[in-house]
Amino acid sequence: MAAAILLLPFAFTVSTLGGLATLMLGSATLVMAAIAAGIRLHRPRFTRAWWLIFTSVGLALAGNVIAATVLSTTVGKDPAAINIIYGITYPILCVGVALLPNHGRPGALRAGMLDCAIITSCVAVIWWMAFVDPSLIDTGQIHTHAYLLVEPFLDLILFGLGVRLLLIGDAGSVSYRLVAASCGARLVADTAYLTVGAGAGYPTRVSILGWVVCNSLIAVAALHPSMKRAVPLPAGEYDRGRLASTPLSVGTVVATPVLTGAFLLREGLADTLNTLDVAVPVTATAVTSALVVERMRLLNRISARRAADLEEALGHEAELQQEVLFRASHDMLTGLPDRSVLHDRLTECLDAGGGVLLLLDLDEFKEINDRFGHAVGDDLLVEAATRLRDLVDDGLVARLHSDEFAVLLEGVALTDAWATTERLLTAMRRPLPVQGHELFATVSIGLRDLGDDEPADVIRDAYLALHAAKEAGRNQMILFDEELRAKRLAAARTVHRLREAITRDEFLVYFQPLVRLADERIIGVEALIRWQPAGESMVPPDRFIGIAEDSGLIVPIGAWVLRESCRVVSGWHRRHGTVVSVNVSPRQLREPDFGLLVLDVLRTSGLPPEALILEITEGVLVNSGKVTEQAISHLGMLRSHGIKVAIDDFGTGYSSLAYLRDLPIDNLKIDRSFMPTPGSPDPAAQTLIKTIIDLAAGLHLGTIAEGVETAEQVVLLRDLGCDRAQGFFYSRPVPEADAARLIQDSTTAIR
């Protein structure tokens, strides 16, 4: 900008063609240097337009050199020569300015050029009437000075392209505004030369100043940072009909016919009207009208295309909405309807009256996931869903959660639903092909007749029946009845009371003596929990232990029993060497800190590890999965500290005996069901007991017989080689004080 400002004073002082050539030489050099520097400094994405402007200015520079040297005498005699030299630069400059706003994007170029042509045509009519007609036509110089129209006509095109930059380029680009201003300055300069300078044979001050300003504006535009900005138009698009909303465009299109009519009227009244006066404005006006019509057609095509795009977008939106609705109401893995659809259909079915709801749960699905992985588990769910859907012809099959499914049979009698249930059970007992495996996925089913209850009540009752089916052994169906609801309500009340019992300290520990058969001395006790609510009779263990296990309350209850038992027996152990046997539930063994809890209890109570026996059931050790691995890890760690492990109710659960060799156990407790019936020899029972005792002896395991009630059973067990026994023959479970007296009496009797 500083360099451009320094050139301006020379425009007022230059008075010769040589001086003018030198001034324009400096101005052109400034522009070329600025363009090259701007491209290098700002690195625009599209550089072709700027290099074309650079080339145009370079040719003008060459023209200045030629005009100042080789053609100096000719130019003085024939001014048309220098106009021809400069005129060849204009087409290149026009192309460069035309490429600035869209950078060669094919869709925008046509529409932009139409706008440019409309504006140029309108301005040309006004320009012709205001400048050309008075200067050349009315004076009769049009035949000798027609060459002077070349550059102004090209300036008009440049002017239209400059206005186009303001209309569709980038309204926030300072660089584009400067280029547009340069185009306007060039038109003013060349028009001044046409109307005044041509007659004098030398450019006017306005022309010289306009040319310098024109070049200076381009130089500043090339160096401004906004020159690197690309117009944000998508490929194949154009601005949203600026022709219809731009006051300049509308004004020129409307004003041109009015001014043309006024011009012709004035010429006619002055009696100077000739052929060119009529032909040029009328032709330009006709061309403008044709261009406007073509522009409207283009706008219509754009509108039609946008309407088609909008229709397509609306179609896609409708499809997307359908997909969203489907995803919101269906399971994406199996494609089955979800819980919300089931609830709606169930509501409709209840309103219509009649129908049956089946809830299904895949048996052992967790084990399949643990063994084969979740990918196989997912494929199994897909195969199971497909089989269920194929089996149910006229009902709704839905997936509720994980491996839970529902079948809603609308308007079906209970007897017919029963047949469908049997068909489902039979079909699901067949293996399912999954990733090269033949997997079995039997189902437990809870069935509920709809009646006239609320949907939530129906689903709740069906779940009660489903849980009953699983508790009954799985792979079967249970029909809901009111007794199931009563049991569940009773269980819920029991859970609530158990929570209160923990806080109110209503639990007791009873102890049943453990007798060594060799000398019938009490060497230990089994700790058994009792529940004594305040002001009520004692609650039997079989009425709350299972509920505590299911609810998870067995964990804090079991921890309390362990602490209390070890605290009490620690004193007996110091005086009599008594050991204590404590039952541990599978739920307790699932706790990650169970092993540390036991060691902490021993440390705080003072009971030695060898004086503690943990009783577990067979199922804890022979199930598969991480739960069993964790239980084995706990027991292995505790045995390494000297704690003993006993298998409770041995022989009543699993037939596999391999775990006796490999797993961390020390004793087998023979279940009371194997004891011979009092008064009967029962040789089968004797054989079973002997087999268990011999098996334990061969594996170096101790044996403890439960449920001993008669002297004959004691004799039999002693003869068969059993180590220890407990039962009503010796003592029922008794409170702490009674147990202490029994242990003391036993010790005294032996002495």
Helices and strands as residue ranges (DSSP letters): H 2-13, H 17-42, H 48-68, H 72-77, H 80-87, H 89-99, H 106-127, I 128-137, G 146-149, H 150-164, I 165-169, H 174-192, I 193-197, H 198-200, H 205-223, G 225-228, H 242-245, H 247-269, H 275-329, H 339-352, E 355-362, H 365-372, H 374-391, E 396-401, E 404-410, H 414-428, E 432-434, E 437-439, E 443-449, H 455-471, E 477-479, H 482-504, E 507-516, E 521-531, G 541-543, H 545-551, H 554-576, E 579-583, H 586-589, H 594-605, G 609-611, E 612-617, H 618-622, H 626-640, E 644-650, H 659-662, E 667-670, G 672-674, H 683-698, E 702-705, H 711-720, E 724-725, H 736-750
